[in-house]
C-alpha cells in the first residue's frame, strides 16, 4: 500500500516542496529511506517506530520504503519525522486518512520516542514560501506556531503530539488556527541597559557614530586600550532605528535557519553580533557542506562588531569584502549555490600597535617598527577602503572623567535624529520613478552608504568650494577612487543631518577628518 504526505524543506535561505511517499510491501520488516537523506533523516527510522507505537497507533511490521522527492536535492534535519509518521499510519488502512485529506495539509516537525512533536528550525522561510505558493494549511510543532503565524494568509495548526496530528487529520479533534494578538509583533522591544548619556568625553567619536548609523556607514575606531572604543560600540544598539515589519521578517528568517529564533518567533530589535577574534572564516561568512548562515548574516539589518580587529586572521577578514560591498553572501558548493542576506554596519576597534601606546601622549610605545608593520599588515588596503569612517579615539582626560555634570545627549535624542535622517533617505531613494525603486535595503530603503556610482552623481552634489577641498584632499593624501566615493557619501549623510540640500565645504571637511588611517594622524 502507498500513501503520500506533503512537507517542506530548506536549502540555504530558501524553502522547497517535499513529497514524502511511503510504500509498504511484503518482505523482511525494515525501513529504507531514499531521496538523498542526511544522517539525521536516516536516524529517524529509530525515532518514528517507537513514536508510533507509544502513541497507540498502528505500525506496519513489513518492508517499508520512504521516498523524499525531489530526489536530486539533499535533505537535512529531523523536520520530516512527523510527516513520515503520518504517512506510515495512513498505510494501515484508516478510512478517514484518505489521500484527499493528506493532500490538503503540509506537515513538519521532529518526533521524540514518546510521540511528542518538537520544534524545528527554518519554519519562517517555509511559511513565506507557503504563502508565495498559495499553500493554506500547515501542521507544525506548537513551539513553531508563533513564527509561522507572522505570515498572513496561512492557517497554522499547532500540535504537541503525533496522536494529536492524526486525530486532527481524521476529524476527531478540532484545533483552532493559531493567531497572533493584534500589535504583538511590535511589543517587547528591548530596553537597553546602557545609554550614550553615560559616556564622558569622546565627543568626536560619538559624533562619528551618529554619522555612521545615520547613513549606514562602516566605521573603525583606532586608539589605545581603555580609551572607550568597545564601550562606545556596545552602546550603538540604543541609537539604531527601529526595525520595520519587513525587516523583522527578513532578520527572523536568518535566525530561524540558524535555529536561534526566540520563543516569541520574531526578532524585534536590530541584531548586534560580536564574534571573538578566534572565529573561523566559515563561522563568520557562513558555509558547510549544506550551507548555513554565519555571523555576517546573523548581523543582517544590524551591527557586526569586530573588537581587536588586527587579531583576526587575515584570511578571515578578507572574506568580508563581498558582504561589505554587496550586502549579500554567495556560497558555492558542489551540490549547489546559495545566497544569504548580509546587509549590516561594520564597527571595528583596534589599537595603533601591538602594545597599544603608539601616539599616546601619556605612555611611550616600545614596539619595534617591524612588529608594528606586521600588526598593521593584517588589514589590507582593499578592506580599509570599504570602511567609510576611520576615527581616532584618544585617552579621556581626567577632568572629563571626574566631571559630575551630565555627560551629554541621551540615546533616545540621538536615535530621533537618526530616524529623521533615515526617513529623508527612504523618501529620496524609494521614489517610484527612481532607478533605486524596489531595491529596499537596510533601514527601510537604501542608505547613503549603499549608493552606486550613478546615484552618487545624482544625489551627492557638492558646492564649488566643497569640490575644491575634496580635490585637494585626494591629491594630498593619495586617496583611491573608492575613498573618493566614500567621502562624498559620508558628506551626503552629514549634510542630511544638517538638513542641507547640497554638500557644503564644512560637510566635506568633517568627512575628511573621518579618514584617519588615510591621513596617518595616528602614526
N, C-alpha and C positions, 0 to 999 in steps of 0.2 A: 504494500500500500504506500502511496506517496501523498505527502502533504507539503504545503509551501507557506512561508510567512515572510513578510517584508520587514526589512530593518534598514539602518543607516550606518555607514562607515565614514572614517576620516582619513584623508591623505593630505598631509601638510596642513594648510589652513582651510581646506575645502571639504565639504561632505559629498557623499555619493550614495546612490541607492544600492542596497544589497538584497538579493533574493535568496532566501535560505530554503533549500529543498531537502526533504528528508525521505529516504526510501527504506522501507522495512521489508526484508525478504528472507527466504529460507537460508539456512546455513548456521555455522557456529556463532553463538552470541558474541557481539562486539560492536564497537563504534569506530567508524572510519570517517575522518573529516578531510575534505578536499577543497581546493579553491585558494591555494597559497595562504594557509593559516600560519600565524606565528606560534611561538611556544605557549603563550597564554591561552590561545584558542585551542591548541591541541590538548592542553591540560583540562579544558572544560569538560572533556569526557568523564573525568573523575569527579567533577562538581555536579554535573547535570543529573547523573543517575541517582545518587543519594538524595539530591534535592527533590526529585520527582517522588521517590519512594517515601521520604519523610514528610511530604505534603499530602500523602494519602491518595496520590493519583496513579493511574495505571502506567506501567512501564513495559514496553515490548521487549521480551527476552529473546530477540532474534538478531539477525545480521542487519545492522543499521549503517547506512551511508548518508552523510551530511555533505551537501554541496553548497559552497558560498559563491554565488555568482554576482558580478563578472569574475571569471576565474583568472584573468590576467593581472588583476590588481591585488597586491599583497594586503591581507587583512591583519589587523593587530588589535590586541586588547581583549578584555573579557566582556565587552558590551553586547556580544551576541548570545550570551548564555540564556537569557530569558526567552528570546525568540526561538532558539533551538529547542528548548524545553517545551514550549507551547506547541511547536510543530511535532515533536515526538508524542506528546499527549494526544494530539489530533489524529495520529495514525492508529490509535486504539479503537477508533470507530465511534467516538462520542457523537451522537446525531447533531447536537447543537453547534459543534465546532465544524462548520461547513467551510468550503473554500471561499464562498462569498463573504462569510463573517470575517475570516482571517485576512482577506484581501483588502478590507476597508481600514485596517489599522497598521501602523508601523510600530514595532516593538523593540525595545532595547533595555539592557540592564544586566548587571552581574549577579550571579546567584551564590549564596552560601550553601553549605551542606544541609542545612535545615530548611532550605527553600526560601530564605529571606532575600529580598531584592536590594542590592547595594548600589551606591552611587557610582557613576562612570564619568569619565572626562569627555569634553568635546560636545556636550549636548547643545550649547548655544549655537555653534556653527551648524549643527544638524537642524536646529529649529529654523534658522534663517534659510537654509536650503529647502526645508519642507515648505515654507511659505512661498518661496520663489517657484516651486514646482507644484503648487496647489494641493499639497498634502494636508488633510484636515485633522486626522486623529493620530495621536502618538501616545502609546502606553510606555511609561518610564518609571524609574525609581522615585519615590516620594521626595527624596533629598534633592533631586534634579528638577523638580517641578517649578520652583521659582525662576530659574534661568530660562527655561523653555517658555514660560508664560509671559515673559517680556515681549515676545514676538506676537503681535496682534494677528488674529485670524486663525490661530491654531486651537484645537481642542486638546488640552493636555490632561491626560488621565493618570494620576499618580497611584502607584501600588506599592505595598510593603512586602508582599509575599507572592510566590508563584501561584498558590491556590487562589489568591485574590484576582490575579490576572486571568486565570482560567475561568473563574466564576463570572467575572465581568464579561468575558467574551461569550460565555454561554447564555448570558442574560439573566443569570440567577442573582447577581449582585449589582446594585446601582452605584456608580461612582460619579460624583459631580465634577465637571471640568474645573481644573484649578484656575483661580482668578486672583490677580494681584489687586490690592486695595488701591483706590484712586489716590494718586500723589505719592504712592510708596516708592516709586523709582527715584524721587529726589529727596527722600528722607535720609536721615542718618549720615549727613556729611560730617567728616571728621573735624573735631575741634583740635587745632594744633597746639601742642604744649609750649612751643617756643614762638617768639614774636620778634620782629625787627626792631621794635622799640627797646629791646633789651641789649642791643648791640651798641657799644660805646666806641666812638671813633670810627675809622674806616669809611668816612662819608663818600670818598671816591669809589670804593669798591661797592658800596650799597647802591650808588647811582648806576654803576656799570651793570649790576644785577638787574636793576629795574629796566634798563635799556635792553638787556639780553632777553628777559622774559617778555617784554612788550613786543619785540619784533621776532621772537623765536630764534634768536642767535645763539651760537655756541660760544662758550667763554672758558678761559683758563686763568687761574689765579697763580701768581708767582710770588713767593715770599718766604721768609724764614719760619721755622717752627714756632707755633704759639702766636702767630700774628692774627689768626682768626679765619683762615681760609675755609676750614671744614665747618666751623661754626656758622659762617655766612651761608655756605652751600646747604646745610641742613635746615635752614630757615626758608629756603626757596619755596617749598610746598605751600607755605602760608600766604604767598603772594601770587600763586598761579591762578589763572582764570578758572572759573567753574566749568566742569565738563558739560557739554550739551548731551542730549539723549543719544544722538547718533554716535558721538564719541564714547559714551558709556558702553554702548553695544559693541563698537569696534574693539575697545580695550578689553571688555569682558570676554570676547571671543578668544583672544590670545590666552587669557588666564584660564579659560575653560579647556583649551587644548593642552595647557601645561598642567592641568589638574590643581590649580591654585585658586580657583574661584571661591569666595566666601559662601557661607550657607545661604545668605540672602540672594545669591545668584546674580549679583551685579557689582561691578567696580564703580563706585560713586565719586571717587576722588582721583585726581591725576597721580599716576604711579611715580614713585621716587625709588630708583634702584641704585644700589651702591655695592657692586661686586668687589671682592677682595682682589689685591693685585696678583694673587696666585691663580686667578681664573684662567682656564684654557680658552683657546680660540673658538672651539665648538660650544663651550658653555656660554661664551659671550655672544657669538653671532648666531648660534643655533646649528643643528645638524644631527648626525647619527645615521644609522642605516635606514631607518624610517625617520625623516627629518622632524625635529621638534623645535619650537621657538626658543631662542636664547635670551640673554639679558637685554639686548638691544630691542627685541620685540616686546619683552615684558615692560620696557620703559616707553612703549608707544603711547603717544599723546601725553607724555610726562617728561621726566628728567632722568638722565643717566649720569650718575656722579662717579667719577674715577679719581679717587684720592691717591696721592703719591704716584702721579702719572708715569714718571720715568722708571718706576719699579715694575711696571708691567712689561712682559716680554715684547720685544719689538714686533714679532710676528703677530702677536695678539692685537696690538694697536693698529697695525696696517689693515686688518680686516674691517676696521671702522670706516674706511674710505667710502665704500659704496653706500652704506646706510646714511652717512652724513651728507652725501651728495644727492641721493635719490629718495630717501625716506622709505626704502624697501630693502629686503634681504632676499637674494635669489640663491637657492641652494640646489645644486645639480648632483644627482646620484645616478647610478646605472639603471635604477628602477623608475626614474622619472625626476622631474624638476618641480620645485615648489617655491612659492614666494610668501614671505611673512612681512607684515607692516612693521616699520621701524622709524617712525617719524617722532623724534624726541629732541629735547635740548640737551646738549652735552655740557656738563660743568666739570671741569678738571682742576686739580690742585697739585702744585709741585713746588719743590724747593729749588733755589737757583744753583745749588751744587750739592754734592753728597752730604756734607756736614750742615748745609742749610744757611750758612752765615755769610755767603758772598754778597757784598753790598750792604750788610747790616752795620749801621753806624755804631752799634754797641759792642759787637763782637767781631773778631778778625777771623777770616777764612784760612784754614790750613790745608786745604785740598790742593794737590799738585795739578798743574794745568792739564796733564794727560788724563787724570781722573775726572776732571770737570768735563773735558771733551767727550770722554766715554759715557758719562752720565747723560749728557745732552744728546748724544747720538741716538738714543732710544727714540727720540722724536724726530721723524723725518720732515723735510720741508713740505712735501705734499700734504701731510697730516696737519701741520700747523697752519697751512694755507686754508684749510677747511674750518678752522676755528676763527670766528669773526672778531672776538674781543680777547686781547692779551692784557691782563690787568696786574700791575704791581701792587702787592699788599705789604706795606712796611710794618714794623713793630708799632704797637699802640703806645703813645706816651703815657707816663704815669698820671699826668694831670687829667687825661681823659678817663682813665680807669677809676680814679678816685672822686670824680665829679658826681655829686649827688643829684644834679638836675636831671630832668627827663632826657633820655638818650636821643630821642628823635621820633619820627613818624611811626605809627603802628603799621602792622602788616595789612590791616584792612584798608587804610587810607591808600597805601601803595597799590594794593590789588584793585581798588576802584579806578585809579588812573590807568592801570594796565588794561582793565576791562574796557574802558572807553577807547583806548588806542586800538585794541583788538577789534572792536566794533567798527572803527573807521577803516581798518584794513579789510574786514569782511565785506563791507559795503563797496569798497573800492575795487576789490578783486573778484567779487562774485556777481558782478553785473551780468545780466543775461546776454548782453551784446559783446561781452569781453571774451577774448580767447581763453581766459582762465576759467570761464563758467564751467561748472560741473567737475572741477578739479579740487574739490574740498580737501582741506588738509588741516594740520594742527591748529586748534583754536577756533573752529567753526568756519574756516576759509583759509585761503593762502595768506601766509605771513610775509613780511618784508624779507625775511631771511631766505625764503624759497623762491624768490623771483628769478626768472630766466633772463637771458641777455636782452631779448626783445622787450620784456616788460620793464627792465631797468631803464632802458632808453625812454620808455613811455611815461613811467611814474617817478623816476628819480631825477627830476630836473634841478640843476644847480644854477645859482646866480653866477654872473661872470666872476665876481670876487672869489666865490667858493671854488669855482672851476680852476682858477689860477692857483689857489692854495693847494688843491689836490694835485695839480700838475707838479708843483714844486716838491711836494712830499714824495711823489712817485720817483722823481729824479734823485732826490737826496738820499732816500732810503732804499733805492733799487727794488721797489716793490714789484711783485708779479701781477699779471693781468687778473688773476683770481683775487688778489688783495685789493686791486682797484675796484672790482665789483663789490667786494665786501665793504669797503669804505663807503661806497655810495648807498648800499643797503642799510648800513648802520646809521649813516647820515639821514636816510629817509625815516628811520624809526625815531631818531632824536627830534627831527622836525615834526613828526606826528605828536610826540609828547609835548612839543612847544606849540602845537596847533598851527603849524605853518604849512602853506601850500607848497612852497619851494624850499629847497635845501640851501640855507644861508651859510655864510662863511663860519659863523660860530658853531654850526652843526657839524660841518666837516672838520673843524678844528678839534672838537670834542671826540669825533670818531677817530682821528689820527692818534689822539692820546691813548686810545684803547688798542694800540698795536705795539705794546711794549717790547715784544720779542723781535719785531722788525726794527724798532728804533734802538734796541740794545741798551735801554736805560738802566737795566738791572745788572749789567756786567761791571 
